[in-house]
């Protein structure tokens, strides 16, 4: 049953999806669903500070409430940390919501949401990733497991808010408008007519078992160079930077950029002809930006958390079965006509 809003024309709704990067992206279609069924909805979003730029890209999100659980956990003996926690609690308590929906399904997210004023909703104990989280919600909903995370998020919100899902998932974001950086200027590569095309190769990921071997990246990069497509190799850690530099040296014309913030990465991805990436949140960001994207899976099953909801995507590989370069090139030719 749909909740009784104080004003059904402008319901106040809090979404709780704090991390990680891919999980936050998988929750973006929820904001669009809500806006379609409640055009006047005032949607706030609680999210880890490092990912706050993502909900801000969605036009239906009014306000972002950042949390810093990752940083706070490492500084619990600091008085400054407890002042930040107190400030977060005051910010949350100052808002009155008709309903708060935790699509994270974790004990920590449920605890964070306890400070929200309004009906607190989430998965039931059979649906939540951590069953204990269900005990902290005021209203619970059953959502079948074994589905892609995007659809589980959408179904939870639809039940809590009393509407039917009647369209495909839509991430609803566009890349931020940022001037093309000097290291990616067309003039540097002999393309003053602005015809410069590039692809982004996302080689970095959270676990070594998810990596694609460097020889395969090099073979792919050399194929793209022959097609007059420059390869850009962003990175996020010292180890990834070293790999980017090795690959850039082996791939003609490739570039390893300086470290980029999330908005800069989104702008880079949004302007790419296509993106190829391992199991990493940035590949999901490319999909959310409607960029042709190939996902390479070597240690995880893409059926549950792979690239989703785009007509111009392909998931290749699976647990202990990495795709070869020919398969990646074939997929690129299908989705990006390269």
Secondary structure as GFF3:
##gff-version 3
##sequence-region A 1 338
A	DSSP	beta_strand	12	16	.	.	.	ID=ss1
A	DSSP	alpha_helix	21	37	.	.	.	ID=ss2
A	DSSP	beta_strand	42	48	.	.	.	ID=ss3
A	DSSP	three_ten_helix	49	51	.	.	.	ID=ss4
A	DSSP	alpha_helix	52	56	.	.	.	ID=ss5
A	DSSP	beta_strand	61	67	.	.	.	ID=ss6
A	DSSP	alpha_helix	69	73	.	.	.	ID=ss7
A	DSSP	alpha_helix	79	93	.	.	.	ID=ss8
A	DSSP	beta_strand	96	102	.	.	.	ID=ss9
A	DSSP	alpha_helix	107	113	.	.	.	ID=ss10
A	DSSP	beta_strand	117	123	.	.	.	ID=ss11
A	DSSP	three_ten_helix	131	136	.	.	.	ID=ss12
A	DSSP	beta_strand	139	141	.	.	.	ID=ss13
A	DSSP	alpha_helix	149	161	.	.	.	ID=ss14
A	DSSP	three_ten_helix	182	184	.	.	.	ID=ss15
A	DSSP	three_ten_helix	186	189	.	.	.	ID=ss16
A	DSSP	beta_strand	198	202	.	.	.	ID=ss17
A	DSSP	three_ten_helix	208	210	.	.	.	ID=ss18
A	DSSP	alpha_helix	214	226	.	.	.	ID=ss19
A	DSSP	beta_strand	230	232	.	.	.	ID=ss20
A	DSSP	alpha_helix	238	250	.	.	.	ID=ss21
A	DSSP	alpha_helix	262	270	.	.	.	ID=ss22
A	DSSP	beta_strand	274	278	.	.	.	ID=ss23
A	DSSP	alpha_helix	281	288	.	.	.	ID=ss24
A	DSSP	beta_strand	293	297	.	.	.	ID=ss25
A	DSSP	alpha_helix	302	305	.	.	.	ID=ss26
A	DSSP	beta_strand	313	317	.	.	.	ID=ss27
A	DSSP	alpha_helix	325	335	.	.	.	ID=ss28
###
